[in-house]
């Protein structure tokens, strides 16, 4: 390999100068649509999930996020409802005609999670699980690959390379913040990497401002900044009662905050050259 040549041969623009556009259930990631995924960090109950899903749908969002299997730092923290959570996700998504994004934690759970989701999310902890990434390269569903909390841009793109090399070209990169010396926020949102990766790679890039900041009050501002930086989409945590959330309540937007953010993004997205799906606010009664 020549000196200076990118080691991510398939993910780099040298192999594909034009942007990759991924179609998921009639919606595009990497095209002219601002792809927004929203929902709770974790599925906690039927009532919780359906209330949030109804609100998310009212804004025109087309994809529901929610964790059924939760990788937690502490073994004593809520670990998710597991298969029951997957069933609830499926029911809520079908009721409100939404796609599903949920995390698969390891290869042993791939067959369990696969039938329930439209996009397989790979969390920060698994970005360097190369054996797992190889197996994901053999799947036929889009992979949302979150950047590792200590990963360089090159390592992130090389992780995508494992999936691409296996034959799955439907990779969505997700910047979710990296660890730094500053502990004021949960992580440091690296928006410069969004612009850089859009230059280096043809793959679509979205941003998770909830995980990146860990602080509800700055999520909306960082969502707007991400769109201005060229992100192809956003992944946002929303909760109906964040004070009582079993996972990541402090970073979850309240429903009215999320509705307001989507209204603001409708104007901002036009400046960025992307459009939001038509809002159905008048069609769904949030009361």
Order of alpha helices (4+ residues) and beta strands (2+ residues): beta-beta-beta-alpha-beta-alpha-beta-alpha-beta-alpha-beta-alpha-beta-alpha-beta-alpha-alpha-beta-beta-alpha
